[in-house]
């Protein structure tokens, strides 16, 4: 599963759990014929949003960069293991002890680095999902007001409606224009004293 797909599934899950299956905008229609409907697709919002794509790309880059650094440490661990295997019986006790100590330190560094990447990536994903959970309804409301829509349905709630306009691109544009507050742990502003 790619990070993008998992990220989009997470967004959908966050919105589903929040109960945001559709957004009724203050409906002043007195008759069904006066209702003006729209629908939105989260995959379409994702594909049209530069902000969401940038957030996913940032997570992918974080993982890629960390993987490159961690693979160097993993290679060093393998080299130490090879030295220990080849030198079994030929190494002086203090040389073997030094190699085992170095092996332990490198292994701890590798594990710590892997945990650090997992935490940062998970934090970034949850942060963006929480922002979207709160900003998607605002974006939907803004688009509904601009286009005079009474109700915007999620695609998953729309069984048939070829004449109902898809407002996903407009929602993505509104989201991109909103302030980006999805900061990761290493991007938080410094504490003021």
PEKA-V942371 format. One record per pair of residues at least 24 apart in sequence whose C-alpha atoms are under 10 Angstrom apart, sorted by the first residue. I is the first residue (numbers start at 0). J is the second residue. Records with the same first field share a line. If there is no record, write none. Layout:
# PEKA-V942371
I=J ; J
This chain:
# PEKA-V942371
1=59
2=55 ; 56 ; 58 ; 59 ; 124
3=45 ; 51 ; 52 ; 54 ; 55 ; 56 ; 58 ; 59
4=42 ; 45 ; 55
5=55 ; 124
6=45 ; 51 ; 54 ; 55 ; 58 ; 124 ; 125 ; 127 ; 128
7=41 ; 42 ; 44 ; 45 ; 51 ; 55 ; 124 ; 128
8=41 ; 42
9=124 ; 125 ; 127 ; 128
10=41 ; 42 ; 45 ; 124 ; 125 ; 127 ; 128 ; 129 ; 130 ; 131 ; 132
11=40 ; 41 ; 42 ; 128 ; 131 ; 132
12=128 ; 132
13=125 ; 128 ; 129 ; 131 ; 132
14=41 ; 128 ; 129 ; 131 ; 132 ; 133 ; 135 ; 136
15=132
16=132
17=132 ; 133
19=132 ; 135 ; 136 ; 152 ; 153
20=151 ; 152 ; 153 ; 154 ; 155 ; 156
21=136 ; 139 ; 150 ; 151 ; 152 ; 153 ; 154 ; 155 ; 156
22=135 ; 136 ; 137 ; 139 ; 140 ; 143 ; 149 ; 150 ; 151 ; 152 ; 153
23=139 ; 140 ; 143 ; 148 ; 149 ; 150 ; 151 ; 152
24=139 ; 140 ; 141 ; 143 ; 144 ; 147 ; 148 ; 149 ; 150 ; 151
25=140 ; 143 ; 144 ; 148 ; 149 ; 150
26=148 ; 149 ; 150
27=149
28=149
33=149
34=147 ; 148 ; 149 ; 150
35=143 ; 146 ; 147 ; 148 ; 149 ; 150 ; 151 ; 163 ; 164
36=143 ; 146 ; 147 ; 148 ; 149 ; 150 ; 151 ; 152 ; 160 ; 162 ; 163 ; 164 ; 165
37=139 ; 142 ; 143 ; 146 ; 147 ; 148 ; 149 ; 150 ; 151 ; 152 ; 153 ; 154 ; 157 ; 160 ; 162 ; 163 ; 164 ; 165 ; 166 ; 167
38=139 ; 148 ; 150 ; 151 ; 152 ; 153 ; 154 ; 155 ; 156 ; 157 ; 160 ; 163 ; 164 ; 165 ; 166 ; 167
39=139 ; 151 ; 152 ; 153 ; 154 ; 155 ; 156 ; 157 ; 163 ; 164 ; 165 ; 166 ; 167 ; 168 ; 169 ; 170 ; 171
40=152 ; 153 ; 154 ; 155 ; 165 ; 166 ; 167 ; 168 ; 170
41=135 ; 153 ; 154 ; 155 ; 167 ; 168 ; 170 ; 171
42=154 ; 167
43=165 ; 166 ; 167 ; 168 ; 170 ; 171
44=135 ; 166 ; 167 ; 168 ; 169 ; 170 ; 171 ; 172 ; 174
45=167 ; 168 ; 170 ; 171
46=167 ; 168 ; 171
47=167 ; 168 ; 169 ; 170 ; 171 ; 172 ; 175
48=167 ; 168 ; 169 ; 170 ; 171 ; 172 ; 173 ; 174 ; 175 ; 176
49=171 ; 172 ; 174 ; 175
50=127 ; 171 ; 172 ; 174 ; 175 ; 176 ; 177 ; 179
51=127 ; 128 ; 131 ; 171 ; 174 ; 175
54=123 ; 124 ; 127 ; 181 ; 182
55=120 ; 123 ; 124 ; 127
57=120 ; 123
58=116 ; 119 ; 120 ; 121 ; 122 ; 123 ; 124 ; 183
59=120
60=120
61=116 ; 117 ; 119 ; 120
62=113 ; 116 ; 117 ; 119 ; 120
63=116
64=116
65=112 ; 113 ; 115 ; 116
66=112 ; 113 ; 116
68=109 ; 112
69=108 ; 109 ; 110 ; 111 ; 112 ; 113
70=109
71=109
72=105 ; 106 ; 108 ; 109 ; 112
73=105 ; 106 ; 108 ; 109 ; 110
75=101 ; 102 ; 105 ; 106
76=101 ; 102 ; 103 ; 104 ; 105 ; 106 ; 109
77=102
78=102
79=105
118=183 ; 184
119=183 ; 184 ; 185
120=183 ; 184
121=183
122=181 ; 182 ; 183 ; 184
123=181 ; 182 ; 183 ; 184
124=181 ; 183
125=181 ; 183
126=180 ; 181 ; 182 ; 183 ; 184
127=179 ; 180 ; 181 ; 182 ; 183
128=181
129=180 ; 181
130=174 ; 178 ; 179 ; 180 ; 181
131=174 ; 181
134=173 ; 174 ; 177 ; 178
135=170 ; 171 ; 173 ; 174
136=170 ; 174
137=170 ; 173 ; 174 ; 177
138=169 ; 170 ; 171 ; 172 ; 173 ; 174 ; 175 ; 176 ; 177
139=166 ; 167 ; 169 ; 170 ; 171 ; 173 ; 174
140=170
141=169 ; 170 ; 173
142=166 ; 167 ; 169 ; 170 ; 171 ; 172 ; 173
143=169 ; 170
145=169
